Amino acid sequence: MYFYQYLFQNDTPFKTTIRNYTDSDFQQLIDIQKECFPPPFPSDLWWTEEQLENHVQLFPEGAICAEVDGELAGSITTLIVNNHGEAHTWEEITDNGSIGTHDPTGNALYVVDISVRPRYRKTGLGKLLMQALYHLVVELKLESVLGGSRMPGFEKVKDQMDPQVYLDRVIRGECIDPVVSFLMKAGRTPLKLMPNYLDDPESGNYGVLMQWKNPFFKKIKKI
């Protein structure tokens, strides 16, 4: 994958290149994780070089980054799974981030991680990375994009409401969650809460299973 697009920051355009990441990008990808997920997010969930090597070996098409002026500004990592919305944890479905569970015969592109450096947020860069996935799903003729979203805004209200009430309020637009609301704006639809999805105190260890359905997908009818 390789294309570029102009985005804007404070009304100033900047050129963003979307491409597949390679071995030479590993240190920058790890640095991005540290910027995006500071404590209390567990540091042992940041990428390791071994995990990144698996990404580019097992499914290079799904290892995507955004580059601005020679520096990586964000990344998105995926694998293909055969999943129709069944309950799971992040560790189970992603092989703890190493994507050993990648199944080329599966039906869905699963989002392992999306990270955008804080200084590039609210520029549309995250949405551009998501759009790259939608193009990939159409190209590979898969049914959908799936992924478990964090909901870090729950941390501020966890003593006032249970997680389902919080998610319902986010869906209705009564609350803004930094991750769930962003993914909704990028085209993803919340399907359900998943308890114990990830070791993530800010989200109460919950994940939100979110989907984008490929509008061009046609199921083959069995005779």
Secondary structure in CASP SS format (residue, H / E / C, confidence):
PFRMAT SS
TARGET T0000
AUTHOR 0000-0000-0000
METHOD secondary structure of the structure
MODEL  1
M C 1.00
Y E 1.00
F E 1.00
Y E 1.00
Q E 1.00
Y E 1.00
L E 1.00
F E 1.00
Q E 1.00
N C 1.00
D C 1.00
T E 1.00
P E 1.00
F E 1.00
K E 1.00
T E 1.00
T E 1.00
I E 1.00
R E 1.00
N E 1.00
Y C 1.00
T C 1.00
D H 1.00
S H 1.00
D H 1.00
F H 1.00
Q H 1.00
Q H 1.00
L H 1.00
I H 1.00
D H 1.00
I H 1.00
Q H 1.00
K H 1.00
E H 1.00
C H 1.00
F C 1.00
P C 1.00
P C 1.00
P C 1.00
F C 1.00
P C 1.00
S H 1.00
D H 1.00
L H 1.00
W C 1.00
W C 1.00
T C 1.00
E H 1.00
E H 1.00
Q H 1.00
L H 1.00
E H 1.00
N H 1.00
H H 1.00
V H 1.00
Q H 1.00
L H 1.00
F C 1.00
P H 1.00
E H 1.00
G H 1.00
A E 1.00
I E 1.00
C E 1.00
A E 1.00
E E 1.00
V E 1.00
D C 1.00
G C 1.00
E E 1.00
L E 1.00
A E 1.00
G E 1.00
S E 1.00
I E 1.00
T E 1.00
T E 1.00
L E 1.00
I E 1.00
V E 1.00
N C 1.00
N C 1.00
H C 1.00
G C 1.00
E C 1.00
A C 1.00
H C 1.00
T C 1.00
W H 1.00
E H 1.00
E H 1.00
I H 1.00
T H 1.00
D C 1.00
N C 1.00
G C 1.00
S C 1.00
I C 1.00
G C 1.00
T C 1.00
H C 1.00
D C 1.00
P C 1.00
T C 1.00
G C 1.00
N C 1.00
A E 1.00
L E 1.00
Y E 1.00
V E 1.00
V E 1.00
D E 1.00
I E 1.00
S E 1.00
V E 1.00
R C 1.00
P H 1.00
R H 1.00
Y H 1.00
R C 1.00
K C 1.00
T C 1.00
G C 1.00
L H 1.00
G H 1.00
K H 1.00
L H 1.00
L H 1.00
M H 1.00
Q H 1.00
A H 1.00
L H 1.00
Y H 1.00
H H 1.00
L H 1.00
V H 1.00
V H 1.00
E H 1.00
L H 1.00
K C 1.00
L C 1.00
E C 1.00
S E 1.00
V E 1.00
L E 1.00
G E 1.00
G E 1.00
S E 1.00
R C 1.00
M C 1.00
P H 1.00
G H 1.00
F H 1.00
E H 1.00
K H 1.00
V C 1.00
K C 1.00
D C 1.00
Q C 1.00
M C 1.00
D C 1.00
P H 1.00
Q H 1.00
V H 1.00
Y H 1.00
L H 1.00
D H 1.00
R H 1.00
V H 1.00
I H 1.00
R H 1.00
G C 1.00
E C 1.00
C C 1.00
I C 1.00
D C 1.00
P C 1.00
V C 1.00
V H 1.00
S H 1.00
F H 1.00
L H 1.00
M H 1.00
K H 1.00
A C 1.00
G C 1.00
R C 1.00
T E 1.00
P E 1.00
L E 1.00
K E 1.00
L E 1.00
M E 1.00
P C 1.00
N C 1.00
Y C 1.00
L C 1.00
D C 1.00
D C 1.00
P H 1.00
E H 1.00
S H 1.00
G C 1.00
N C 1.00
Y C 1.00
G E 1.00
V E 1.00
L E 1.00
M E 1.00
Q E 1.00
W E 1.00
K E 1.00
N C 1.00
P C 1.00
F C 1.00
F C 1.00
K C 1.00
K C 1.00
I C 1.00
K C 1.00
K C 1.00
I C 1.00
END
